[in-house]
Amino acid sequence: MRRSTVLGVVLVGGSLVGAGAFVAIPPAGTVEAALTTTTVSSTVPETTTVVPTTMPSTTTTTVPRPVIIHAVGDTNFDASYIPNFALHGYEYAFEGLNGLFLADDLTIVNLECTPSLLGSPLPKAFTFRCDPAALPVARRAGVDVANLANNHTQDYGTDAMLDGRANVNRAGIRAIGTGADVTVATSPTIVHVGDRTIAVLGMGGVVPSAGWLATEDRPGMASGDDLEQMTAAVTAASEISDFVAVSIHWMWELETEPRADDRERAEALIAAGADMIFGHHPHRLGALEFIDGKPVFWTLGNFIWPRLSDAGATTAVARVVIGSDGRIDACLIPAFIATSGQPVLRGPASCGEDH
């Protein structure tokens, strides 16, 4: 902005006098004489205030704040399987977490049940029906996204699966991994954190039968075995987001070490653009490993689950922190299922800028 200010002037006896100058006024009757005997200089000093032609420019650079993401493994709200919920309510499941999921930016769970009242149980060894009333409780506790692509999502049939997805979304939790067709099932949910976006995908590699998988004209879940489908979904998600998170049901029950095919899938997902992988299904806690600088939580074990053994009760919360500079740090926050349905934190986080 350019601005120039000149101070005002006063006209006295036909001459200009600068503002602030002192002029003697002769007594009445002598004005004419004064005018003939007093000469006021016609040259008035000019006082000018000049503002610099170039205003100092102020540039504000917004540095993205760190993004904190938590993820957990198998989560179940079937009160017939976990009787403590009938006694204490579903809030009981979150009372040992000290509000952890309310203090982060994104919490992802694997919902290991059918959250619907529709349908009848299939002839399986284990069928889990989650009470839809538990979903708003989970949302209030900070759960943001639920992966439904697992071997219990259709325990009560296809209609119940679709109704369950709708119930999850209706509760304010974003459902991923299932849908009316393969396009919906393999589509991510996009979470905005400040100026950053995180795409979250759900995949299920433990399939009771091929009929559970979504196709172009059949409802179902996203595959966790079909590498072409999996990598295509990740690549597409990476093109519309800053970071991609994958929640995947895979590996073998009770095993904590990945097999060759598990590692192949992890490497392919990361090569396609995945920035973090949260695995579950074995009902045991496994290790955290970095592949090409990206965290892979091979198996997060049970989380909201009955306490069946010390090994099964040993669990953790996966924590990923995306730093202001985009670097990713990760760790496991130790936890233990103290009583059925209630995981309790056993230590602090050891990673990230805010730990």
Residue pairs with C-beta under 8 A, 6 or more apart in sequence:
1 51
1 55
2 51
2 53
3 51
4 48
4 49
4 50
4 51
5 48
5 49
5 51
6 46
6 47
6 48
7 18
7 19
7 20
7 47
7 48
7 49
8 19
9 16
9 17
9 18
9 19
9 44
10 16
10 17
10 18
10 19
10 21
10 23
11 17
12 23
12 40
13 35
13 40
15 40
15 41
15 42
15 44
16 42
16 44
17 23
17 40
17 44
18 44
18 45
18 46
18 47
19 47
21 44
23 40
24 38
26 33
26 34
26 38
62 195
63 324
64 194
64 195
64 196
64 324
64 326
65 194
65 324
66 321
66 322
66 323
66 324
66 352
66 353
66 354
67 105
67 106
67 193
67 194
67 196
67 198
67 243
67 321
67 322
68 103
68 104
68 105
68 106
68 319
68 320
68 321
68 352
68 354
69 104
69 105
69 106
69 107
69 108
69 198
69 245
69 276
69 319
69 320
69 321
69 322
70 100
70 101
70 104
70 106
70 107
70 108
70 317
70 318
70 319
70 320
70 333
71 107
71 108
71 109
71 245
71 247
71 278
71 297
71 300
71 317
71 318
71 320
72 107
72 108
72 109
72 110
72 300
72 303
72 304
72 315
72 317
72 318
72 343
73 110
73 278
73 280
73 285
73 299
73 300
73 301
73 302
73 303
73 315
74 110
74 112
74 280
74 281
74 283
74 300
74 301
74 302
74 303
74 304
74 305
75 109
75 110
75 111
75 112
75 146
75 303
75 304
75 305
76 82
76 111
76 112
76 113
76 128
76 130
76 304
76 305
77 85
77 90
77 93
77 113
77 115
77 130
77 131
77 134
77 135
77 138
77 304
78 113
78 128
78 129
78 130
78 131
79 85
79 86
79 131
80 129
81 128
81 306
82 304
82 305
82 306
82 340
82 341
83 340
84 92
84 339
84 340
84 341
84 342
85 92
85 93
85 131
85 134
85 341
89 137
90 131
90 133
90 134
90 137
90 138
91 137
91 141
92 341
92 342
93 134
93 137
93 138
93 141
93 304
93 341
93 342
93 343
94 101
94 137
94 138
94 141
94 142
95 342
96 335
96 338
96 342
96 343
96 344
96 345
97 141
97 317
97 335
97 343
97 344
97 345
98 345
99 142
100 142
100 317
100 333
100 345
101 107
101 141
101 142
101 143
102 141
102 142
103 142
104 142
105 191
105 193
106 144
106 145
106 191
106 193
106 198
106 200
106 245
107 142
107 143
107 144
107 145
108 144
108 145
108 146
108 147
108 200
108 245
108 247
108 278
109 138
109 143
109 145
109 146
109 147
109 303
109 304
110 146
110 147
110 150
110 247
110 249
110 278
110 280
110 300
111 130
111 146
111 147
111 148
111 150
111 168
112 128
112 150
112 152
112 280
113 128
113 129
113 130
113 152
113 155
114 127
114 128
114 129
114 130
114 152
114 153
114 154
114 155
114 156
114 160
114 161
114 164
115 129
115 130
115 131
115 132
115 134
115 135
115 164
115 167
115 168
116 129
116 130
116 132
116 156
116 159
116 160
116 161
116 163
116 164
116 167
117 129
117 132
117 163
118 156
118 157
118 159
118 160
118 163
119 156
119 157
119 159
119 160
120 156
120 157
121 127
121 129
121 155
121 156
122 154
122 155
122 156
122 157
122 208
124 155
124 208
126 152
127 152
127 155
127 156
128 152
128 155
129 155
129 156
130 164
132 164
132 167
132 171
135 167
135 168
135 170
135 171
135 173
136 171
136 172
138 146
138 171
138 173
139 171
139 172
139 173
143 173
144 173
144 174
144 191
145 173
145 174
145 175
145 176
145 189
145 191
145 200
145 247
146 168
146 173
146 174
146 175
146 176
147 176
147 177
147 202
147 203
147 247
147 248
147 249
148 161
148 164
148 165
148 168
148 175
148 176
148 177
148 178
148 202
148 221
149 176
149 177
149 178
149 185
149 202
149 203
149 204
149 221
149 222
149 224
149 247
149 248
149 249
150 177
150 204
150 206
150 221
150 249
150 280
150 281
151 204
151 206
151 207
151 208
151 212
151 249
151 281
153 161
153 164
153 177
153 178
153 204
153 212
153 221
154 160
154 161
154 208
154 212
154 220
154 221
158 219
158 220
161 178
161 219
161 220
161 221
162 178
162 179
162 180
162 219
164 175
164 178
165 175
165 178
165 179
168 174
168 175
169 175
174 189
174 191
174 200
175 189
176 187
176 188
176 189
176 200
176 201
176 202
176 247
177 185
177 201
177 202
177 203
177 204
177 221
177 222
177 247
178 184
178 185
178 202
178 214
178 219
178 220
178 221
178 222
179 185
179 187
179 214
179 219
179 220
180 219
181 214
181 215
181 216
181 217
181 218
181 219
182 213
182 214
182 215
182 216
182 220
182 222
182 229
183 216
184 214
185 214
185 220
185 221
185 222
186 201
186 214
186 222
186 229
186 232
186 233
187 233
188 199
188 200
188 201
188 233
188 237
188 240
188 241
188 244
189 199
189 200
190 197
190 198
190 199
190 200
190 240
190 241
191 197
191 198
191 199
191 200
196 242
196 243
196 322
197 240
197 241
197 242
197 243
198 241
198 242
198 243
198 244
198 245
199 237
199 238
199 240
199 241
199 243
199 244
199 245
200 244
200 245
200 246
200 247
201 222
201 233
201 234
201 237
201 244
201 245
201 246
201 247
202 221
202 222
202 246
202 247
202 248
203 222
203 223
203 224
203 230
203 233
203 246
203 247
203 248
203 249
203 250
204 212
204 221
204 222
204 223
204 224
204 248
204 249
205 223
205 224
205 225
205 248
205 249
205 250
205 251
205 265
205 281
206 224
206 249
206 250
206 281
207 213
207 221
207 223
207 224
207 225
211 218
211 220
212 220
212 221
213 220
213 221
213 222
213 223
214 220
214 221
214 222
222 229
222 230
222 233
223 229
223 230
224 230
224 248
224 249
224 250
224 265
225 265
227 264
227 265
227 268
230 265
230 268
230 269
230 272
231 268
231 269
231 271
231 272
232 272
234 244
234 246
234 269
234 272
234 273
234 274
235 272
235 273
237 244
237 273
238 244
238 272
238 273
238 274
243 275
243 276
243 322
244 273
244 274
244 275
244 276
245 274
245 275
245 276
245 277
245 278
245 320
246 269
246 274
246 276
246 277
246 278
247 278
247 280
248 265
248 269
248 277
248 278
248 279
248 280
249 279
249 280
249 281
250 262
250 265
250 279
250 280
250 281
251 258
251 259
251 262
251 279
251 281
251 282
251 286
251 298
251 299
252 259
252 282
253 281
253 282
253 283
254 282
254 283
254 284
255 282
255 284
255 299
256 282
256 284
256 285
256 286
256 287
256 298
256 299
257 286
257 287
257 298
258 266
258 286
258 298
262 279
262 298
266 277
266 291
266 296
267 291
269 277
270 277
270 291
270 292
270 294
270 296
271 292
274 294
275 294
275 328
276 294
276 295
276 296
276 297
276 320
276 328
276 330
277 294
277 295
277 296
277 297
278 297
278 300
278 318
279 286
279 296
279 297
279 298
279 299
279 300
280 299
280 300
280 301
281 299
282 299
282 301
283 301
283 302
283 305
283 312
284 299
284 301
284 311
284 312
284 314
285 299
285 300
285 301
285 314
285 315
285 316
285 332
286 297
286 298
286 299
286 300
286 301
287 298
288 295
288 296
288 297
288 298
288 318
288 330
288 331
288 332
289 295
289 296
289 298
290 296
290 330
293 328
294 328
295 318
295 320
295 328
295 330
297 318
297 330
297 332
300 315
300 316
300 318
301 312
301 314
301 315
301 316
302 312
302 313
302 315
302 337
303 315
303 317
303 335
303 337
303 343
304 341
304 342
304 343
305 312
305 337
305 340
305 341
306 337
306 340
306 341
307 313
307 337
307 338
307 339
307 340
312 337
313 336
313 337
313 338
314 336
315 335
315 336
315 337
315 343
316 332
316 333
316 334
316 335
317 332
317 333
317 335
317 345
318 330
318 332
318 333
319 330
319 331
319 332
319 333
319 349
319 351
319 352
319 355
320 328
320 329
320 330
321 328
321 329
321 330
321 351
321 352
321 353
321 354
321 355
322 328
323 329
323 352
323 353
324 353
329 351
329 352
329 353
330 351
331 349
331 350
331 351
331 352
331 355
333 345
333 347
333 348
333 349
333 350
334 345
334 346
334 347
335 343
335 344
335 345
335 346
336 343
336 344
336 346
337 343
337 344
338 344
348 355
349 355
